[in-house]
Amino acid sequence: MDPASVDVVLVRPRNPANVASACRALKNMGFRSLRLVGEDPGLGRPEARNLAYGAWDVLDSVRFFASLGEAVADATFVAGTSGREDPTAWSPRRLAAEGATRAAGGRTALVFGPESSGLTDEELSLCHARVRIAADPAQPSLNLAQAVLILAYEIRLSHDGEPAAPGPPRISAGELESALRELEEGLVGIGYLSRDNPGAILAELRLLLARAGPTPREATLLRGLARQIRWAAGRIAGEGGESR
């Protein structure tokens, strides 16, 4: 995986010193793109700039987004970090080895949650894979900059300097979410998804589609299917029938 193809996303960081230290870690490993979800925690403070020594270009080029969905919309592969036990979680080494294939020539978003709580379940559901650093159980919590450095180091080691072989074009995370929203409407309409709680099954559908890596043409087919389902749901409602 080429570090130049990776956008590191920090969600609601509270400590500007941690962000500044993460900037330095990223610059050490050849990364240049850093995105923040939420408000500026104070990156212009002198102490933050001191900790970002030599990586002021990374610090000054940080891009801010209102939501995680917006921050990762242009990525074809989204990996979210979490310290929670999860048998499906990838190791940092697996991310470095397989991430480029999953991204298929597009960009990868590498997401880190707030220092105190990590990513929420809803935020993790937007990620196509989870990554967990296997720390000692006696002290499993890592500083944000430490976690960033570990993953950035593994990715740098995996990069041989050659560009990744281009695969078939894949839709971005933003396009996937758009298709899922259309599909959700139809599936709720026919009763397949609960109107009150569609999130759990939608999260599984998101992972399924992300693994499949749909092309733009396949995404168009999926949207067409969603529209037909919505039409059928309207017919059912108009005829006074009840979906099961």
N, C-alpha and C positions, 0 to 999 in steps of 0.2 A: 504494500500500500504506500502510495506516494504522499508524504506529509502535505504537499501542495494541494492535494485533492480533499483535504480534511478541514472542516469547520468545527472548531471546539466551541461548545455552547455551555455557558454557565447560567443556571437558572436561579434567579433571585439571590445572588451572593450578598452577604451582609457586611463582610469585612473587606475594605479596599486593599488591605495588606495582602490578603490571600489572593485576590485577583492579580495584584502586581507581581507576586511571587509566581503565580501561574504563567504570567506573561514571560517572565524570565526563563521558566522551565520550557515553555514552548519555543522560544527563540533558540535555546540550547539545542533543541532537537530538530530545528529546521522548519517549524510551523510558523505561519504568519497570520492566520485567520482566527479571530476570537469574537464571539458574539455573546451578548448578555441579554437575558430575559428579565425585564423589570426596570426599576429606576437605577440611575447612577449611584453607587454606594459611596462615592467620594473619591473617584480615581484621580482627581486633580490635586489631592492633598500632597504636601511635600513628602510625608512618610511613605506614601504609596509610590511616588516617583523614585524615591531612593531605593526601594525594594525592587523596582523594575529596572535596575541599572543595566544599561546596554540593550534593553528591550523596549525602549520608549516608543519605537515605531509600532510595535504590537499594541502597546497600551493606548497610544493616541489614535489608532485605527479601529478600536473596538466599535462594533455596531450594536445598537440597542433595538430590542423588539418588545412588543407588548405581550406576546404570548409565545409559548413553545412551538405551537403549530406554525406561527409565522416565521420563527427563527429557523425551522428545519424544512420549510416548504420546498426549497429548491434542491434538496438532497434526494438521491435515489436509495440511500441506505442510512437508517437512523439507528445508532447504538446508544442505549442509555445505561449509565452505570448505577449500580445499587449494591449495598452491602448486605441485603437480605438473602437468606438461604433460598436458593432456587435451583433445582436440578437441571433446568434448561439453560442456565446462565453460561455464557461463554467466558473463557479466561482471556486476559489481555493478549496472550500469545495466539490464541485462536482468532481473535479479532484481527490481529496483524496479518495472520496467514490467509484468512478467508474473506476479510472485509472488502478487498478490492474486487473479488469475483462477484460478491453480492451487489456492489455498487455498479458493476458493469460499465465502467468508464465514466460514470457520473460522480457526483460529490457525496462524501460521507459526512454526516453530522454526528459528532461524538459529544454526548450530553452528560453533564454533571449537575447534581441537585444541590440545594442549599446545604451549608456546612452542618447545621444542627439536625436536620430532619431527612435530607435526601429527597429524591423525586417522589411525588405523590403517585398513587395507583393510577390516576387518570393520566398523568404525564408519562408514566412508564408504558401505559397502553398505546401511546403514540409511537413508541420505539419498536423497531423491527427485530431487535435482539437486545438482550440484557447482558451486561458485562460485570463480572464480580472479581474483585481482587482478593485472593485467598490470604487474608491476614491471620495472625495468631488470634485464637478465640479470646485470649486473656486481654487483648487490646485490638479489637477489630476496626476501630474508627481511625481513618486516615485524614490528615489535613488535606484540604482541597488541592493545594499545589502539589502535594506528594502524589495524590491519585492521578492528577494530570500528567506529572512527570513519568510515572510508571507506564501509563498507556502510550504516551508519546515516545518513550524510549523503545518499547516493543515494536511500535510501528516503524520507527527509524531503522531498527535492526533488520526489519523485514524487507526494506526497500533496497533493491539492487541497482537503482539508478536508471533502470529501463522503464519506459512507460508501459502501463498495463495494457494488455491486448484488448482492443475494443470488442465488446460483445454486442448483442442486439440492443437497440435503444429501449430504455425502460422509462416509465413515467416517474415523475418526482413524487415525494411524499405529499406535497400539496395537491397534486393531481389525483393521487390515490385517495386522499381525504375527501375531495370533491365527489369522486365516484362513490365512495362509501356513504356519503350523506344522501345521495340520490337513491342508493340501494336501501338505506335505512327507511326512507319514506315508504317505499313500496313494501318492504317486509313487515313494517308496522301495520300498513294498510290491510294486508292479507292475514294478519294475526300471527305471523311467524315470530316476530319480535314483540316483546312486551312493550306497550306504549310507556309504561312507568319506569321500566328498567331495561333498556335495550343494550346498555353499555357492555355487559359481560360477553355476550355472544358477538357483538360487533368487534370487540377486541380480538377474539379468536379469528374472525373473518379477516381482520386487518393483517394479522400474522400470516394467515394462509396466503393472502394475495401478495404480501411483501415477499414471502419465500418464492412465490411463482414468478415475481418480477415481470408483471404485465407490460407489454409494449403499448405505444400510443393507440395502435389499431385495436388491441385487445381491450384497452380501457374504453374505447368507443363502443365496442360490443357490450361491455358491462353496463355502460350508461343506457344503451338501447334496451337491454334486459330490464334495468331498473324502471325505465319509463313504461315498458309494457306491463310490468308488475303493478305500477301505480295506476295505470289505466284499468287493469283488471280489478284492483281494489275499489276504484271508483264505481265500476259496474256493479260490484257486489253491494256496495253501500246504496247505490241508486235503486237496486231491486229489493232493498230491504232485507237482504240476507245477512247472515252473521258469519264472519270468518272464525275458524276454529283456532 
